[in-house]
Amino acid sequence: MDKLMIIYCALGLMTSCDDNNLNSKKKTIPSQPDNFVPSLDYSIVSRLPHDTTSFTEGLLFHNNLLFESTGSPDNLPQTKSTFGIVNLKTGKIDSKVELDKSEFFGEGIVFFNNKVYQLTYKNQIGFIYDSKTYKQLGRFSFQNKEGWGFTTDGKFLIMSDGTNNLTYLDPVNLKVVKTLSVSNTGYAEDFLNELEYIKGYIYANIWTKNYIVKIDPINGKVVGLLNLSFLTDEAKSKNKNSEVINGIAFDSISDKIYVTGKLWPNIYQIEFPH
């Protein structure tokens, strides 16, 4: 009997020690890593219509008007490579420029100094237009293998190309000024897509992902993450052909932000700290 008691006590002591060690280990695990990127809480302010044939590549405000640029995949014959002003009541684009889809796939656009600059996907060619008449003024070439998103910080044109790099272009000669590598907690943030410059930060859609990242242009680090999975799910529930989220527009006059996606039925006005 005494020997059994000794064994039970020993087992109990071992279990107690294991529990203490486990509790000790739990206490040493930090609640979040030092390089944790905070999520940005948002709310939906309103839903506006969006043309479900618009394969969105760019979204922006200019002179208090919402502009959208679109691409034209071969497997979606209803799509066009165009850009123009979005009718906020119908979601349709009043097209200002349409590219020959047999030759070019339209990508992001940006307004700068009374001109519109437009990227194309794989041609390594961009176009320049007058911002009032939309007459083509010329074209430029770039070394990036592909052209994706376009924005400006008020000094340079900033383009994405599907990698984790952002390329800064001189708006006068369209030469590369610098390249900014974007990282998220120390890892390359690849597939940077549509871009928008908002109050000193660059916001970027990530292709195939349901989130937008907030980038510090000084060091390229992701400092915030906007998870829009709910909007993606809602878009697919309304239109099964809806594809990835793509499109960020900032109206600096009214301080409003709008987002959408490729073939989505809605453009969303959302609100978050920015």
C-alpha positions in Angstrom: 0.0 0.0 0.0 2.8 2.4 0.9 4.6 1.6 -2.4 1.4 2.3 -4.4 1.0 5.6 -2.6 4.6 6.5 -3.4 4.0 5.7 -7.1 0.7 7.8 -7.2 2.4 10.7 -5.5 5.3 10.5 -7.9 3.0 10.4 -10.9 1.0 13.3 -9.5 4.1 15.3 -9.0 5.3 14.6 -12.6 1.9 15.7 -13.9 2.0 18.8 -11.8 5.4 19.6 -13.0 4.4 19.1 -16.7 1.4 21.4 -16.2 3.6 24.0 -14.6 6.1 23.7 -17.5 3.2 24.0 -20.0 1.8 27.0 -18.3 5.2 28.5 -18.1 5.7 28.0 -21.8 2.3 29.5 -22.6 3.2 32.6 -20.6 6.4 33.1 -22.6 4.6 33.1 -26.0 4.0 36.8 -27.0 0.5 37.7 -27.9 1.7 39.0 -31.3 5.1 39.1 -33.0 7.1 42.3 -32.9 6.7 42.7 -36.7 3.0 42.1 -36.7 1.1 44.2 -39.3 -2.1 45.7 -37.9 -5.4 45.1 -39.6 -7.4 48.2 -40.6 -11.0 48.1 -39.5 -13.5 49.4 -42.1 -17.2 50.0 -42.6 -19.3 50.0 -45.7 -20.8 53.5 -46.3 -22.7 52.7 -49.6 -23.0 50.4 -52.5 -23.0 51.8 -56.1 -23.6 49.9 -59.3 -20.7 48.6 -61.3 -20.7 47.2 -64.8 -20.2 43.4 -64.6 -18.5 43.5 -68.0 -15.8 45.8 -66.7 -12.5 43.9 -66.1 -11.2 46.5 -63.7 -7.5 47.5 -63.9 -7.6 51.0 -62.5 -9.9 53.2 -60.5 -9.3 56.8 -59.5 -10.8 60.3 -59.1 -9.9 63.3 -61.2 -11.8 66.6 -61.1 -14.4 65.1 -58.8 -15.2 62.4 -61.4 -14.6 58.6 -61.0 -12.5 57.1 -63.8 -12.1 53.4 -64.5 -9.7 51.6 -66.8 -10.3 48.0 -67.9 -8.6 45.1 -69.7 -9.8 42.5 -72.2 -8.9 38.9 -71.6 -9.2 36.6 -74.6 -11.6 34.3 -72.8 -14.0 37.2 -72.0 -15.2 38.5 -75.4 -17.6 41.0 -73.7 -14.7 42.9 -72.2 -12.9 46.0 -73.6 -9.5 47.7 -73.0 -10.8 51.1 -72.3 -11.0 53.9 -69.8 -13.5 56.7 -69.1 -15.8 58.2 -66.6 -18.0 56.0 -64.5 -21.7 56.8 -64.4 -22.4 56.5 -60.6 -26.1 55.7 -61.3 -25.5 52.9 -63.7 -21.9 51.8 -63.2 -21.3 52.1 -67.0 -18.2 53.7 -68.4 -18.4 56.7 -70.7 -15.5 55.5 -72.7 -12.9 58.2 -73.7 -10.2 55.9 -75.1 -10.5 52.3 -76.4 -7.5 50.2 -77.4 -7.5 47.6 -80.2 -7.9 44.5 -78.0 -6.3 42.3 -80.6 -3.1 44.2 -80.0 -3.2 45.7 -76.5 -4.5 44.8 -73.1 -5.3 48.0 -71.1 -4.0 48.4 -67.6 -3.8 51.2 -65.0 -4.1 54.9 -65.7 -2.9 58.0 -63.9 -3.6 61.8 -64.4 -0.6 64.1 -64.1 -0.1 67.7 -65.3 -3.0 67.8 -67.8 -2.1 64.4 -69.2 -3.4 60.8 -68.8 -0.8 58.0 -68.8 -2.0 54.5 -69.6 -0.1 51.2 -69.1 -0.5 48.1 -71.2 0.0 44.6 -70.0 2.7 42.8 -71.9 3.6 45.2 -74.8 6.0 47.2 -72.6 4.3 50.2 -74.0 2.4 53.1 -72.4 0.2 55.8 -73.9 0.0 59.5 -73.2 -3.2 61.5 -73.8 -4.4 65.0 -73.3 -6.5 65.0 -70.1 -9.3 67.2 -71.6 -9.6 66.0 -75.2 -8.2 62.5 -74.7 -6.3 62.9 -77.9 -3.2 60.7 -78.0 -0.1 62.7 -77.6 2.4 59.9 -77.7 3.6 56.7 -76.3 6.5 55.5 -74.1 8.3 52.3 -73.4 9.3 50.7 -70.1 11.7 47.9 -69.2 9.4 46.1 -66.8 8.1 42.8 -68.3 4.6 43.8 -67.6 2.5 46.8 -66.7 -0.2 46.6 -63.9 -1.2 49.5 -61.7 -0.5 53.2 -61.9 -0.6 56.1 -59.4 1.3 59.3 -58.5 2.6 60.9 -55.3 2.4 64.3 -56.9 6.1 64.2 -58.0 6.6 60.9 -59.8 4.5 58.3 -61.6 4.5 55.0 -59.7 3.8 51.7 -61.4 3.4 48.1 -60.4 4.3 45.1 -62.6 3.1 42.1 -60.7 6.2 41.7 -58.6 7.0 43.1 -55.1 8.6 46.2 -56.8 7.2 49.6 -57.4 8.9 51.6 -60.2 9.0 55.4 -59.9 9.1 57.2 -63.3 10.0 60.8 -64.1 6.8 62.2 -65.6 8.8 64.4 -68.0 10.9 61.8 -69.8 9.3 58.6 -68.4 12.7 57.3 -67.2 13.1 55.2 -64.1 14.0 57.3 -61.1 14.1 54.5 -58.5 12.6 51.1 -57.6 11.0 50.5 -54.2 10.9 46.9 -52.9 7.8 46.1 -50.8 8.0 43.7 -47.9 5.5 42.4 -45.4 7.0 41.4 -42.0 10.4 40.8 -43.8 9.0 38.9 -46.8 8.5 40.1 -50.3 4.9 41.2 -50.9 4.5 39.9 -54.5 1.7 40.5 -57.0 1.3 44.2 -56.3 -1.6 45.3 -58.5 -3.8 48.4 -58.6 -2.4 51.3 -56.7 -3.6 54.5 -55.0 -1.7 57.2 -53.2 -3.5 58.3 -50.1 -2.2 60.9 -47.6 1.5 59.9 -47.8 1.0 56.1 -48.2 0.7 53.8 -51.2 -2.3 51.4 -51.1 -2.1 48.3 -53.3 -4.4 45.5 -54.2 -2.6 42.1 -54.1 -3.5 39.9 -57.0 -5.5 36.7 -56.0 -5.7 38.0 -52.4 -8.7 39.6 -50.7 -6.8 42.3 -49.1 -5.2 45.7 -49.7 -1.9 46.6 -48.2 -0.8 50.1 -46.9 2.8 50.7 -47.8 5.3 53.2 -46.3 7.0 54.7 -49.4 10.1 55.6 -47.3 11.1 52.0 -46.7 8.7 49.9 -48.7 7.3 48.2 -45.5 3.7 47.1 -45.3 2.3 49.0 -42.2 -1.4 48.0 -42.5 -3.7 45.4 -44.0 -7.3 45.9 -45.1 -9.1 42.5 -45.4 -12.0 42.8 -47.8 -12.9 39.1 -47.9 -16.5 40.0 -47.1 -16.8 42.3 -50.1 -15.4 39.5 -52.4 -17.8 37.0 -51.0 -20.7 39.4 -51.5 -19.7 40.2 -55.0 -19.5 36.4 -55.9 -22.9 35.9 -54.3 -24.4 38.5 -56.6 -22.5 37.6 -59.7 -20.8 34.2 -59.8 -18.4 35.5 -62.5 -16.9 38.1 -60.2 -13.2 37.8 -60.1 -10.5 39.3 -57.8 -10.8 42.5 -56.0 -9.0 45.3 -57.9 -9.5 49.0 -57.8 -8.9 51.7 -55.2 -10.1 55.3 -55.7 -9.5 58.2 -53.3 -11.5 61.4 -53.6 -9.3 63.9 -51.9 -11.9 66.6 -52.1 -14.6 64.7 -50.1 -12.1 62.4 -48.4 -14.0 59.3 -49.6 -12.5 56.0 -50.7 -14.1 53.5 -53.2 -13.1 49.9 -54.0 -14.3 47.4 -56.5 -13.2 44.3 -58.4 -13.1 42.7 -61.8 -16.6 42.0 -63.1 -18.1 43.0 -59.7 -21.7 44.2 -59.5 -20.9 46.9 -57.1 -18.5 49.7 -56.3 -18.2 50.1 -52.5 -17.6 53.3 -50.6 -15.8 52.2 -47.5 -14.5 54.1 -44.5 -11.4 53.4 -42.5 -8.6 55.4 -40.7 -6.3 56.8 -43.4 
